[in-house]
Amino acid sequence: MISVVKQVLMSNTPLRVAILGAGLIAPHHAAGFQEIPDLAQVVTVCDINRESAENVATMFNAKIVSDYHDLLSDPSIDLIDVLLPHHLHHPVSMDIIAAKKHLLLEKPVAVTYQQSMEIYEAAKKAGIYFGIAENTRYIRAYVEAEKIIRSGRLGEINLVRTFLPANERMRLSSDDFWGKKRGCGGGTLIDSGPHTFYLLKWLFGEVKELVAFTSQLFHVNSEVEDNADVRGKLACGADFLSSFTFTAEVPHSERLEVYGTTGSVIVDQLANPVVKFYSEAVDFDGTPIEGPEYDPMGWHFFSFIEEVKDFVHTFVDNRPPTVDPLDCCYAVKVIEKAYESVREGNMLVQI
């Protein structure tokens, strides 16, 4: 497919990008575009909050608009980077696709699996470049863990554990959509869950069955679960346990534990070294894995920069995105099943 954008890049003219939504994560995406000015340039920032839009627009001397429909009708814009509240992903994305603009969409794809697949199918039919901003694939520690898993050094995988701790109480109590079922579609499961269930799909394959538990510890202006545990079995035969919290008094972090019959690997962004391999039960010291640097303040930020740069390279190389949008849709499917399990009294649910 030789698109208009591909022709633009072949003529050494950068992609013209609009950032739609100038909230918390927008500076991370903006930093990614800043690193590749020869390939992509942010020309417009859209947000109903003028001050937020100005904070991002000044990074590029970009134009500011408050109505996203202005982006759709602007022939100078090639790609729209959507960083909106979850419940807006589906209607806005469908409008962008109908306008034949290329689309980078922040996770989760949408608040339901059906909506997620509708976006995916519409983008495919329209022939646009479509990607999900799932930074998990660009976290160096996970990339190194994948190498160990694929090498067979762990033997047969029998247990996988993940943990995503964060303190989001301020946002839950003060944000217009965070902490609201209407805006987010839920709490920590729909917000943090896409990362974990994408990670599991990427490294181990599909989930076979699960049971989920949630609780709400924080009630100030919040309507959603802020703690959750999902456990079950992966199609590869391993058990898994994934935990999420919005009420942890620790820096934002992620942890992955993979236990096999001949070894184990542990990833922890608050540990130094970040990745360790253990060869047996009496291997008390473990073996640090080179590559991922201990950077508790930067690992998350830099993964966003890499995801943005890599998506732009799908245009340059005319290739599918590294992060398969279908895997991100699948993550939403697993989350839906987890919510179903909770509604049905923690029932075991088949995927």
Secondary structure by P-SEA (a helix, b strand, c coil): cccaaaaaaaacccbbbbbcccccaaaaaaaaaaaccccccccccccccaaaaaaaaaaccbbbbccccccccccccccccccccccccaaaaaaaaaacccccccccccccaaaaaaaaaaaaaacccccccccccccaaaaaaaaaaaacccccccbbbbbbbbbccccccccccccccccccccccccaaaaaaaaaaacccccccbbbbbbbcccccccccccbbbbbbccccbbbbbbbbcccccccbbbbbbbcccbbbbbbccccccbbbbccccccccccccccccccccaaaaaaaaaaaaaaaaaaacccccccaaaaaaaaaaaaaaaaaaaaccccccc
